[in-house]
Amino acid sequence: MATIDAASLDAIFKAYDVRGTVPDQLDAAVVERVGAAFARFAADTEGATRVLVAHDMRPSGPEFAEAFARGATAQGVDVVHLGLLSTDALFFAAGHFDAPGAMLTASHNPAGYNGIKLCLAGARPVGEETGLSAIKADTLRGLEPAATAGTVSSRDDALAAFVAHAHSFVDVAALQPLKVVADTANGMGGLTAPAVFEGLPFQLEVLYGELDGTFPNHPADPIQPENLKDLQARVLETGADVGLAFDGDADRVFLVDDEGQLVSGSLTTAIVADAMLRKHPGETVLYNLICSKAVPEVVAEAGGTPVRTRVGHSFIKQVMAETGACFGGEHSGHYYFRDNYRADSGIIAALTVLEVMSTAGVPLSQLRRPYERYAASGEINTEVPDPRAVIEAVAEHFAGADQDRLDGLTVDLTTDADDPWWFNLRPSNTEPLLRLNLEAADPAACDRHVAEVRALIAEAAAGAARP
């Protein structure tokens, strides 16, 4: 049974959502309190009279959805149950049906977890700086029920509406009969991908399509290379044109090309950005600061305006609203579309790449080459006693280089024509970790500079640990 006190809520309220282990950190009683707090927040800030609620395939999902509804209706707000959905379909529904939404999911986390992702009407984000702190405070103190309780109803048309919406991003008539393998990892992609691909000229094979929140085959976390091995093998075995790997709540996707090679989030961002700018000439495209330098280069070459952002969906959605950007991408496999209520969707990004492959008439292994310009380290995590002190020490070492502090520390040495490279070092929001992302001209240079920066981190960490 979970405890409801300041320390326990600190553990489960993250920067962008609520997430914890079931039932010791998160149980129905906590979820009911969060439901009440969110309903009150939505009613007070935008006059909301109803909330949409959906859940993923985790065993605790139905119970938690009911608990959330109890809390919300106790505040006089009506609840509309949408049932099983992917997170991107729930966020779409919040825009399409113009109502706040709550998605019961722990995304890519292991089977023992569950959580809640929240948004306001129009899929506007709710994060630490945009309401989650207030919701946390009301969850802690508890709210008195309203004089009149809200009602509970359900509707089953959200997925069909999302399918039609996803199709609107591509020219369906231009699509070619490509062979696609989708590894949905027993997550919500097993529901969403077949529905979206139905009626399209693709031959779809789904790996681990059964909805099973115990994840019996492998974790639903495609950013980890070991979780892509089955997909890569199946693409090669069947001669498929592309592989798609979805996370647990199916809002993220990673691609595998026809040669079984991973297409990074940065590379997918560049391909989709190029395609979006052909449809929206001269517009703005966002990319987060750990994306490859190739992304802003591609955007500029395509006639668009590249704008760099912090890591995280709430920041990207805010900048997208401010700039009117048509698209935004993150290296972590999140892809945001203005015409998707500025929310992210892996399946819309995948359809866009499939449309590009169809019209280009070349395999993805060839299509990717012009966009793949540098060697990247991937994200390297190091546990240190004082992340911020280490960042300052590293910054001092590179005092003569171009630096910025948009998100952690970015050091840019790409002006060195003989050895261009850059890196970002930023602290984790929740753990004593530093996250290093580095890019250089070629793999040897990348390895050399990773070793250099990691040695600096180790030296600074040792100094910070001394009394």
N, C-alpha and C positions, 0 to 999 in steps of 0.2 A: 504494500500500500504506500502510495506516494505521500510525502509531507508537503503541506502548503505553508512555507515560511520564506523569508527573504532569501536565504541561502539556497534553498531548493529551487526557487524560481530563477535565481541567477544562473543556475546550472542548465536550465532548459530554454530560457529566452535568449536566442542568439541575435545576431545583427539583423537577420532578414526573416526569421521564422521562430517557431517553437519546436524543439526536438529533444527527445530523451528516451531512455530505456523504459520498457514496459514490464511490470507495473511499478517498479521501485521509484522511478523519476516521474513517470507520466501514467496516470490512470484516469478512469472515467470521471472521478470527482474533480480532478484538476482540469480536465478538458471542459467539463460543464462550467466551471468558473471562467475559463478563457472565453467560452461561448457567450456568457453573459457580458463579460467586459468588452468583447468585440462588438456585440450588438449595441451596447450602450455607446461605444465610441462612434460607430457608424451612424447611429441615430442622432447623436449630438453634433457631429461634424458635417453631415450632409443630409440630414433628415431622412435617413433610410428607414423604410417600414418593413423591409424583407431582406433576408440573407439567403444566398444559395449555398448549399453544403454538398460536397462530394467526398468520396474516399477512394483510396487505392486498394490493392488486393491483400494488404497485411491482415492477419487474423483479427486484430483488434479494431480494424477499420469500421465495421458496422456498429459496434458498441460505442465507439468514440463519436461517430457521426450522430448517433442518437443522443449521446450526452451533450454534445455541442448544441444540438437543437433544443434540448431542455433548458440549457442556460440562456440561449438567445430568446426563446419564447417567453421565459420568465421576465424578460425585460420589455415585453409587449411588442416584440418584433416577430413577424411571420418568418417561417423557415420553409424553403423549397428544397426538398431532397432531390438531387440529380443522380444518386446512385454511384456506380463505379465509373470513374473517369480518369483520364490522364490530367496532369496539372495544366498543360497548355490548353486542354479542352475546357477546364474549369475557368481559367482566366479569360478565354474567349467568351464563355457564357456570361461572365461578369460584365463584359462589354456588350455582347449581343442582347442580353436581357436587361441591361442597365441596372444591375444590383450588386451589392458587395458579395464577396465570395470567400468561402473557407474550404480549403483542401486538406483532408486528413491524410498525411503522407510523411514519410521520413526519407523520401527521395532515394538516394543511392546507399543509405546506411544499412547495416546488417539487419537480419530478421528480428532481433530483439528490440528494435527501435520503432517508434512512431512519432508523429509530429503534426504541425498545423502550419500551412502557408495561407496567408491572408491577403486580400486585396479589397479595395473599395470599388464602387460602381465605375464602369469603364476600364476595369483592370488596373486602376491606379495603385501603385505599390504601397504596402504597409511594412515599413522597416523600423529599425531602432529610432531613427530621427523623424519618422513620419507616422507615428502613432503607436508603435509597439511598446514604447516605454510607458505610455499612459495605460495601455491595455494590461501591461504587467502590474502596474500599481493597483489597478482595480481588481485584478485577479488576486492579489495579495490581501486586500482588505475585504473583498467580497461585497456584493451589491444586494441591496434590498430588492425584492421583486416588485414589478410594476403592478398597478391596481388591476389591470386587465392583461391577461396573458395573450401572446401571439398564437397564431394557428400553425399547423404543420400540414404541408401538402407535398406532392411529388410530381415530377414530369420526366418523360423519357426521351425527349427530342433533342437534347443537348448534343449528343454525339453526331446525329445526322446533320444538324446545323453546322457543327464544326467541320465535318467532312466536306460539305459544300463550300464552306469558307476556305479551307485549305486548297481545294481545287481551283479557287479563283485566282490564286497566285501564279498559275502557270497557264500556258496555252495548251489545253488538253489535246487539241488536234495535232500539235507538233510532236507529241510524245511518241517514242519508238518502242518496239517490243523488247525491252531490256530485261535481263534476268537479274533479280534482286534477292539477296538473302538477308533477312532481318533477324538478328539475335535479340530477342526481347527479354531474355534473362528471367522469365517467369513474372515480369513486371507488366505495367499497364500498356506497354507497346503491343502486347499480345492481343489487346482489345482494339487499340487505335489504329495500328498499322494495317491489319486486314481490312478494316472499314474504309480507311482512306484509299487503299490501293484497289478496292473493288471498283470495277468499271473502267479502270485505266489499263493501257495495253502492256502492262508489265507482268512478267511471270514471277510471282512472289513465293518464296519459301521462308517459313518462319521457324527459327530454332527456339526451343523452350518457350512456346507460345502459351502454355497453360498458366493461368493466373494462380500464383502460389507464393505468398509472402514469406514462406520459409526459405525461398531461393535454393532449391535442392540441387541445382546444376552448377552455378557459380554466382558470385556476388553481382548485383545489378549496378556495377560501377565501372563504366567503360573507359574512364580515364586511366585505369590501371591496366597496363599492357597484358598481364596474364589473363585478364577476363575477356580478351579478344581472340585468344588462341583458337577456340572452337569455330568462331566465325571465319577467321583467316583460313583455317583448314577447309572449311566447307566451301568457301568461295573458290579456292583452288581446285577442290575435288569436283565441283560441278561446272566449272568454267563460267561462273557468274560474272556479270559486268560490274557489280558493286555489292559491298556488304554494308549493312547499317546496324550499329550497336546502340541500343537505347538504355538509359538508366531506369531505375525502378519506377519513377512516376512519369517517364517517357517525355519529359520536356527537353532533355538533352539528347544529342545524337553524335556519334563518331562514325566516320566512313572508313571503309577498307577498299582499296582499289582492286582491279582485276588481277593484279599480280600478288595479292594478299598483303600489300603494304598499307600501313596506317596513313590516313590523311589527317594531319593535325587539325586542331580547332582553328589555328591561325590560317592554315592553307584553305580550309573550308570557308572561313570568313572572307578571304581574298576572292575566291571563286564566286561566292554568292554576291559579294559587293559589286564585282564587275558586272554580273548579270542584272542586279537591281539598278545599276546606273545606266544600263542600256534601256531599261523601262522608265527610269526617272532621271533623264539627263541633267547633269550639272548640280545635282542635289548633294546633301551632306550624308556622310557615312561615319558612324562611330566605331571605335575599336579600343579595347582596354589596353593599359600600358604594358602588359606582358605579351601582347600579340607581336608577331614578327614585324620587323621594319618593312617587310614586303607589302603588308596591308596598306599603310598610307601611300606607299609608292604606287600600288595598283590603282587605288582610288584616285590619286592625282592624275595618273596616266589615262584613266577613263573619263576624266573631266569633272570629277566630283571633288568635294571638299572633305578631307579627312579630319576628324576631331578626336583627340585622345581623351580617354576617361579613366577614372579609377576602376578598380576591380569591384564587381558586384552589381546585381540587377537593379537595385534601387537608385544607384548613381547613374547607370546607363539610361534608365527610363526617365529620370529627371532631365538629363542633358538632351535626350531625344525630344522631350516636350519643349525644352527651351530653344532648340535649334531647328526643329521640324525634320530631323534626319529621317531618311527613308528606311535605313537599316543600321543595325549595330551588331557586332560580333565579339565574343569573348573566346580566349584560347581554351577555356574549359568546356567548350561545346554548347554554350548558350548563344542563340541567334535571335535577335529582336527585330520585329517588323512594325513600322509605323502603322500599316494598315491592318495589323493584328492587335490593335489597341495598345501598341508599343510593348506588347508582351513577347516573350520568347517562345519559340516552337521548333523542336527538332524535326518534326515531320514536314513542316513547311520548308525548312532549309533543305531537307533531303529531296523534296519534290523539285526545288529550284535547281539543285545540282543535276538531277535526272533530266530536267528540261534542257540544261546546258549540254549534257552529254548527247541527248537526242538530236539537237540542232547542229552540234559540232561534228557528229559522226565519227568521233575518235574515242578510243578507250580512255578511262579515267587516268590510267597510268601515263598516258601521253598528254592528256588535257592538263594535268597538274603541273607539268614542267615549267611553263613560263611564270608560274606563281611561286615556285619553290626556289628561293634565291640565296638563302643563308642556312647555316647549321645552328640548331637550337639545343639547349641543354635539357629542356623539360624542367619541371619544377622540382627543385632539390630542397628538402626540408632538413633543418639542423636544429636540434634542441640546445638552447643556450639559457643561462641563468637570467640574463637581463637583455632581451632582444634590442631594446632601444639604445642601450649603451654600446652594444656591438655595432649597430647601424652608425652611430656617431663616430666610432673609431674607424670604420671602413670609409666613411665620408671624408674624414680627415686625411686618410691615406691618399685619396683621389682628389685632394683639394684643388688641384690645377685643372681638373676635367670639368666638362659641362655637367651640371647636376640639377635635379629638381626633386621636390618633396610632395608631388601630387598624391602619391600613395607609397609610403615607405621612402626609399632612396632609389632614384634612377641615376646611373652614371653612364654618360654617352661619350664614347671614344670613337665614333664612326667617322670623325673627320681625319683620322689617320689613314691615309690612302693605302699604306702598305699593310696595315693590320687593323681594319675597322671592327669594333666590337662594342657591345653595351650590355648592361645588366640592370636588373631591378632586384632590390632586397627589401622585403616588407615583412612585418610581424604578423603572425596569426592573430585573428580576433579572439580565439578561445584557448590557445595553448601556448606554452613558452617556446615557440618555434619561430625560426626565420625561414622565409621562403625565397629561394634564389632562382631567378630565371635569367638566362644569359644567352646571347646570340652573337655569332662571329661569322667570318667569311667562309669557313670550311670546317669540317669535323675536327681536324687536328688543332686548329686555332681555338675552337670551342673548348675542347678538352683541356688545352693548356691554360686558358683563362679561367675555366671552372676551378682547376687546381689552385690557381693563384688566389682567387677570391675566397675559396674555402679555407685556405691556409690563413688568410687574414681574419676570417670569422673565428677560426679556432684560437688564434693568438689573442684576439680581442675578448673572446669568451673566457679564456683562461685568466686574463687580466681582470675581467669583471667579477670573476668568482673569488679572487683573492680578498682576504679581509682588509 
